[in-house]
Amino acid sequence: DLSASVAELAEDFADLSASVAEDADDFADLSASTAELAEDFADLSASVAELAEDFADLSASVAEDAD
């Protein structure tokens, strides 16, 4: 029966649409997590740069004291 086949096809497309919407939500969540992770790495990078600067200052101070 053509009517039943078309109804079944419409149901399949509705399921596919719901699945694609779910995948889009998952990708949005992944994107947000990735952005958060990038921000965390930027913070870590800034902290490491600060630490390197502190060590450079300490090194200069020790060199001064050695003279």
Backbone atoms as SQL, in Angstrom:
CREATE TABLE atoms (id INTEGER PRIMARY KEY, chain TEXT, resi INTEGER, resn TEXT, atom TEXT, x REAL, y REAL, z REAL);
INSERT INTO atoms VALUES
  (1, 'A', 1, 'ASP', 'N', 0.859, -1.190, 0.000),
  (2, 'A', 1, 'ASP', 'CA', 0.000, 0.000, 0.000),
  (3, 'A', 1, 'ASP', 'C', 0.893, 1.238, 0.000),
  (4, 'A', 2, 'LEU', 'N', 0.703, 2.099, -0.958),
  (5, 'A', 2, 'LEU', 'CA', 1.520, 3.303, -1.129),
  (6, 'A', 2, 'LEU', 'C', 1.394, 4.240, 0.070),
  (7, 'A', 3, 'SER', 'N', 0.198, 4.383, 0.580),
  (8, 'A', 3, 'SER', 'CA', -0.034, 5.277, 1.706),
  (9, 'A', 3, 'SER', 'C', 0.766, 4.829, 2.937),
  (10, 'A', 4, 'ALA', 'N', 0.781, 3.543, 3.197),
  (11, 'A', 4, 'ALA', 'CA', 1.531, 3.014, 4.339),
  (12, 'A', 4, 'ALA', 'C', 3.029, 3.198, 4.138),
  (13, 'A', 5, 'SER', 'N', 3.506, 3.006, 2.913),
  (14, 'A', 5, 'SER', 'CA', 4.926, 3.179, 2.603),
  (15, 'A', 5, 'SER', 'C', 5.361, 4.625, 2.801),
  (16, 'A', 6, 'VAL', 'N', 4.518, 5.543, 2.351),
  (17, 'A', 6, 'VAL', 'CA', 4.837, 6.969, 2.501),
  (18, 'A', 6, 'VAL', 'C', 4.829, 7.355, 3.979),
  (19, 'A', 7, 'ALA', 'N', 3.879, 6.823, 4.737),
  (20, 'A', 7, 'ALA', 'CA', 3.814, 7.109, 6.173),
  (21, 'A', 7, 'ALA', 'C', 5.061, 6.574, 6.879),
  (22, 'A', 8, 'GLU', 'N', 5.490, 5.373, 6.489),
  (23, 'A', 8, 'GLU', 'CA', 6.694, 4.775, 7.064),
  (24, 'A', 8, 'GLU', 'C', 7.928, 5.602, 6.718),
  (25, 'A', 9, 'LEU', 'N', 7.996, 6.061, 5.492),
  (26, 'A', 9, 'LEU', 'CA', 9.109, 6.904, 5.056),
  (27, 'A', 9, 'LEU', 'C', 9.130, 8.218, 5.825),
  (28, 'A', 10, 'ALA', 'N', 7.958, 8.797, 6.039),
  (29, 'A', 10, 'ALA', 'CA', 7.879, 10.043, 6.817),
  (30, 'A', 10, 'ALA', 'C', 8.364, 9.819, 8.247),
  (31, 'A', 11, 'GLU', 'N', 8.006, 8.657, 8.811),
  (32, 'A', 11, 'GLU', 'CA', 8.452, 8.323, 10.165),
  (33, 'A', 11, 'GLU', 'C', 9.974, 8.149, 10.203),
  (34, 'A', 12, 'ASP', 'N', 10.527, 7.502, 9.183),
  (35, 'A', 12, 'ASP', 'CA', 11.980, 7.333, 9.103),
  (36, 'A', 12, 'ASP', 'C', 12.692, 8.678, 9.019),
  (37, 'A', 13, 'PHE', 'N', 12.129, 9.590, 8.229),
  (38, 'A', 13, 'PHE', 'CA', 12.730, 10.923, 8.119),
  (39, 'A', 13, 'PHE', 'C', 12.624, 11.691, 9.435),
  (40, 'A', 14, 'ALA', 'N', 11.526, 11.512, 10.150),
  (41, 'A', 14, 'ALA', 'CA', 11.382, 12.155, 11.459),
  (42, 'A', 14, 'ALA', 'C', 12.435, 11.628, 12.426),
  (43, 'A', 15, 'ASP', 'N', 12.663, 10.302, 12.399),
  (44, 'A', 15, 'ASP', 'CA', 13.706, 9.707, 13.246),
  (45, 'A', 15, 'ASP', 'C', 15.087, 10.230, 12.865),
  (46, 'A', 16, 'LEU', 'N', 15.338, 10.305, 11.570),
  (47, 'A', 16, 'LEU', 'CA', 16.619, 10.819, 11.091),
  (48, 'A', 16, 'LEU', 'C', 16.820, 12.271, 11.530),
  (49, 'A', 17, 'SER', 'N', 15.766, 13.050, 11.410),
  (50, 'A', 17, 'SER', 'CA', 15.833, 14.451, 11.815),
  (51, 'A', 17, 'SER', 'C', 16.161, 14.579, 13.300),
  (52, 'A', 18, 'ALA', 'N', 15.502, 13.754, 14.128),
  (53, 'A', 18, 'ALA', 'CA', 15.774, 13.780, 15.567),
  (54, 'A', 18, 'ALA', 'C', 17.215, 13.372, 15.846),
  (55, 'A', 19, 'SER', 'N', 17.696, 12.382, 15.125),
  (56, 'A', 19, 'SER', 'CA', 19.067, 11.914, 15.301),
  (57, 'A', 19, 'SER', 'C', 20.082, 12.997, 14.918),
  (58, 'A', 20, 'VAL', 'N', 19.811, 13.672, 13.812),
  (59, 'A', 20, 'VAL', 'CA', 20.706, 14.746, 13.364),
  (60, 'A', 20, 'VAL', 'C', 20.695, 15.898, 14.368),
  (61, 'A', 21, 'ALA', 'N', 19.530, 16.211, 14.898),
  (62, 'A', 21, 'ALA', 'CA', 19.434, 17.278, 15.911),
  (63, 'A', 21, 'ALA', 'C', 20.230, 16.902, 17.158),
  (64, 'A', 22, 'GLU', 'N', 20.140, 15.621, 17.546),
  (65, 'A', 22, 'GLU', 'CA', 20.902, 15.135, 18.697),
  (66, 'A', 22, 'GLU', 'C', 22.406, 15.247, 18.426),
  (67, 'A', 23, 'ASP', 'N', 22.819, 14.856, 17.216),
  (68, 'A', 23, 'ASP', 'CA', 24.235, 14.969, 16.850),
  (69, 'A', 23, 'ASP', 'C', 24.693, 16.422, 16.867),
  (70, 'A', 24, 'ALA', 'N', 23.837, 17.315, 16.418),
  (71, 'A', 24, 'ALA', 'CA', 24.178, 18.742, 16.431),
  (72, 'A', 24, 'ALA', 'C', 24.389, 19.223, 17.866),
  (73, 'A', 25, 'ASP', 'N', 23.533, 18.765, 18.778),
  (74, 'A', 25, 'ASP', 'CA', 23.704, 19.109, 20.195),
  (75, 'A', 25, 'ASP', 'C', 25.027, 18.574, 20.728),
  (76, 'A', 26, 'ASP', 'N', 25.337, 17.320, 20.347),
  (77, 'A', 26, 'ASP', 'CA', 26.606, 16.723, 20.790),
  (78, 'A', 26, 'ASP', 'C', 27.797, 17.520, 20.274),
  (79, 'A', 27, 'PHE', 'N', 27.729, 17.940, 19.012),
  (80, 'A', 27, 'PHE', 'CA', 28.823, 18.741, 18.446),
  (81, 'A', 27, 'PHE', 'C', 28.930, 20.099, 19.129),
  (82, 'A', 28, 'ALA', 'N', 27.796, 20.684, 19.471),
  (83, 'A', 28, 'ALA', 'CA', 27.810, 21.967, 20.186),
  (84, 'A', 28, 'ALA', 'C', 28.459, 21.792, 21.551),
  (85, 'A', 29, 'ASP', 'N', 28.124, 20.694, 22.242),
  (86, 'A', 29, 'ASP', 'CA', 28.744, 20.419, 23.544),
  (87, 'A', 29, 'ASP', 'C', 30.246, 20.209, 23.392),
  (88, 'A', 30, 'LEU', 'N', 30.634, 19.458, 22.357),
  (89, 'A', 30, 'LEU', 'CA', 32.049, 19.206, 22.108),
  (90, 'A', 30, 'LEU', 'C', 32.779, 20.519, 21.808),
  (91, 'A', 31, 'SER', 'N', 32.144, 21.371, 21.030),
  (92, 'A', 31, 'SER', 'CA', 32.742, 22.655, 20.693),
  (93, 'A', 31, 'SER', 'C', 32.950, 23.510, 21.948),
  (94, 'A', 32, 'ALA', 'N', 31.946, 23.513, 22.818),
  (95, 'A', 32, 'ALA', 'CA', 32.062, 24.276, 24.065),
  (96, 'A', 32, 'ALA', 'C', 33.185, 23.710, 24.932),
  (97, 'A', 33, 'SER', 'N', 33.268, 22.383, 25.006),
  (98, 'A', 33, 'SER', 'CA', 34.323, 21.747, 25.797),
  (99, 'A', 33, 'SER', 'C', 35.701, 22.068, 25.222),
  (100, 'A', 34, 'THR', 'N', 35.791, 22.048, 23.900),
  (101, 'A', 34, 'THR', 'CA', 37.064, 22.348, 23.243),
  (102, 'A', 34, 'THR', 'C', 37.470, 23.794, 23.495),
  (103, 'A', 35, 'ALA', 'N', 36.506, 24.696, 23.449),
  (104, 'A', 35, 'ALA', 'CA', 36.801, 26.104, 23.716),
  (105, 'A', 35, 'ALA', 'C', 37.276, 26.284, 25.164),
  (106, 'A', 36, 'GLU', 'N', 36.629, 25.557, 26.091),
  (107, 'A', 36, 'GLU', 'CA', 37.025, 25.603, 27.493),
  (108, 'A', 36, 'GLU', 'C', 38.451, 25.085, 27.665),
  (109, 'A', 37, 'LEU', 'N', 38.736, 23.980, 26.981),
  (110, 'A', 37, 'LEU', 'CA', 40.065, 23.384, 27.051),
  (111, 'A', 37, 'LEU', 'C', 41.118, 24.348, 26.495),
  (112, 'A', 38, 'ALA', 'N', 40.803, 25.005, 25.398),
  (113, 'A', 38, 'ALA', 'CA', 41.728, 25.977, 24.807),
  (114, 'A', 38, 'ALA', 'C', 41.991, 27.125, 25.789),
  (115, 'A', 39, 'GLU', 'N', 40.936, 27.546, 26.480),
  (116, 'A', 39, 'GLU', 'CA', 41.082, 28.614, 27.478),
  (117, 'A', 39, 'GLU', 'C', 41.979, 28.143, 28.628),
  (118, 'A', 40, 'ASP', 'N', 41.774, 26.893, 29.061),
  (119, 'A', 40, 'ASP', 'CA', 42.613, 26.342, 30.137),
  (120, 'A', 40, 'ASP', 'C', 44.083, 26.283, 29.721),
  (121, 'A', 41, 'PHE', 'N', 44.333, 25.882, 28.464),
  (122, 'A', 41, 'PHE', 'CA', 45.716, 25.834, 27.976),
  (123, 'A', 41, 'PHE', 'C', 46.313, 27.234, 27.879),
  (124, 'A', 42, 'ALA', 'N', 45.506, 28.211, 27.497),
  (125, 'A', 42, 'ALA', 'CA', 46.000, 29.587, 27.440),
  (126, 'A', 42, 'ALA', 'C', 46.384, 30.069, 28.839),
  (127, 'A', 43, 'ASP', 'N', 45.550, 29.735, 29.830),
  (128, 'A', 43, 'ASP', 'CA', 45.868, 30.091, 31.219),
  (129, 'A', 43, 'ASP', 'C', 47.147, 29.401, 31.674),
  (130, 'A', 44, 'LEU', 'N', 47.268, 28.112, 31.333),
  (131, 'A', 44, 'LEU', 'CA', 48.464, 27.355, 31.700),
  (132, 'A', 44, 'LEU', 'C', 49.707, 27.969, 31.056),
  (133, 'A', 45, 'SER', 'N', 49.573, 28.337, 29.787),
  (134, 'A', 45, 'SER', 'CA', 50.684, 28.947, 29.067),
  (135, 'A', 45, 'SER', 'C', 51.113, 30.255, 29.732),
  (136, 'A', 46, 'ALA', 'N', 50.139, 31.053, 30.138),
  (137, 'A', 46, 'ALA', 'CA', 50.448, 32.318, 30.810),
  (138, 'A', 46, 'ALA', 'C', 51.150, 32.059, 32.141),
  (139, 'A', 47, 'SER', 'N', 50.690, 31.047, 32.864),
  (140, 'A', 47, 'SER', 'CA', 51.318, 30.706, 34.150),
  (141, 'A', 47, 'SER', 'C', 52.750, 30.242, 33.953),
  (142, 'A', 48, 'VAL', 'N', 52.970, 29.420, 32.928),
  (143, 'A', 48, 'VAL', 'CA', 54.328, 28.929, 32.650),
  (144, 'A', 48, 'VAL', 'C', 55.228, 30.091, 32.235),
  (145, 'A', 49, 'ALA', 'N', 54.705, 31.018, 31.455),
  (146, 'A', 49, 'ALA', 'CA', 55.493, 32.186, 31.048),
  (147, 'A', 49, 'ALA', 'C', 55.858, 33.040, 32.269),
  (148, 'A', 50, 'GLU', 'N', 54.899, 33.168, 33.188),
  (149, 'A', 50, 'GLU', 'CA', 55.158, 33.915, 34.426),
  (150, 'A', 50, 'GLU', 'C', 56.243, 33.230, 35.249),
  (151, 'A', 51, 'LEU', 'N', 56.152, 31.909, 35.335),
  (152, 'A', 51, 'LEU', 'CA', 57.140, 31.129, 36.077),
  (153, 'A', 51, 'LEU', 'C', 58.525, 31.271, 35.440),
  (154, 'A', 52, 'ALA', 'N', 58.584, 31.250, 34.129),
  (155, 'A', 52, 'ALA', 'CA', 59.868, 31.422, 33.424),
  (156, 'A', 52, 'ALA', 'C', 60.448, 32.797, 33.726),
  (157, 'A', 53, 'GLU', 'N', 59.586, 33.799, 33.770),
  (158, 'A', 53, 'GLU', 'CA', 60.044, 35.156, 34.097),
  (159, 'A', 53, 'GLU', 'C', 60.583, 35.212, 35.526),
  (160, 'A', 54, 'ASP', 'N', 59.880, 34.544, 36.451),
  (161, 'A', 54, 'ASP', 'CA', 60.344, 34.499, 37.846),
  (162, 'A', 54, 'ASP', 'C', 61.704, 33.823, 37.949),
  (163, 'A', 55, 'PHE', 'N', 61.891, 32.728, 37.202),
  (164, 'A', 55, 'PHE', 'CA', 63.187, 32.047, 37.220),
  (165, 'A', 55, 'PHE', 'C', 64.281, 32.916, 36.620),
  (166, 'A', 56, 'ALA', 'N', 63.946, 33.666, 35.576),
  (167, 'A', 56, 'ALA', 'CA', 64.937, 34.563, 34.974),
  (168, 'A', 56, 'ALA', 'C', 65.340, 35.638, 35.983),
  (169, 'A', 57, 'ASP', 'N', 64.364, 36.164, 36.706),
  (170, 'A', 57, 'ASP', 'CA', 64.662, 37.166, 37.743),
  (171, 'A', 57, 'ASP', 'C', 65.535, 36.561, 38.842),
  (172, 'A', 58, 'LEU', 'N', 65.186, 35.345, 39.246),
  (173, 'A', 58, 'LEU', 'CA', 65.958, 34.667, 40.289),
  (174, 'A', 58, 'LEU', 'C', 67.383, 34.421, 39.813),
  (175, 'A', 59, 'SER', 'N', 67.510, 33.993, 38.577),
  (176, 'A', 59, 'SER', 'CA', 68.829, 33.737, 38.009),
  (177, 'A', 59, 'SER', 'C', 69.660, 35.008, 37.984),
  (178, 'A', 60, 'ALA', 'N', 69.061, 36.109, 37.587),
  (179, 'A', 60, 'ALA', 'CA', 69.769, 37.394, 37.548),
  (180, 'A', 60, 'ALA', 'C', 70.190, 37.811, 38.952),
  (181, 'A', 61, 'SER', 'N', 69.302, 37.593, 39.904),
  (182, 'A', 61, 'SER', 'CA', 69.596, 37.951, 41.293),
  (183, 'A', 61, 'SER', 'C', 70.746, 37.114, 41.834),
  (184, 'A', 62, 'VAL', 'N', 70.734, 35.815, 41.541),
  (185, 'A', 62, 'VAL', 'CA', 71.808, 34.930, 42.001),
  (186, 'A', 62, 'VAL', 'C', 73.123, 35.328, 41.337),
  (187, 'A', 63, 'ALA', 'N', 73.067, 35.684, 40.068),
  (188, 'A', 63, 'ALA', 'CA', 74.286, 36.103, 39.361),
  (189, 'A', 63, 'ALA', 'C', 74.834, 37.387, 39.970),
  (190, 'A', 64, 'GLU', 'N', 73.952, 38.304, 40.339),
  (191, 'A', 64, 'GLU', 'CA', 74.370, 39.559, 40.982),
  (192, 'A', 64, 'GLU', 'C', 75.048, 39.287, 42.315),
  (193, 'A', 65, 'ASP', 'N', 74.408, 38.393, 43.091),
  (194, 'A', 65, 'ASP', 'CA', 74.962, 38.063, 44.410),
  (195, 'A', 65, 'ASP', 'C', 76.311, 37.356, 44.292),
  (196, 'A', 66, 'ALA', 'N', 76.505, 36.623, 43.228),
  (197, 'A', 66, 'ALA', 'CA', 77.771, 35.898, 43.030),
  (198, 'A', 66, 'ALA', 'C', 78.911, 36.866, 42.739),
  (199, 'A', 67, 'ASP', 'N', 78.551, 38.028, 42.168),
  (200, 'A', 67, 'ASP', 'CA', 79.597, 39.022, 41.837),
  (201, 'A', 67, 'ASP', 'C', 80.031, 39.729, 43.046);
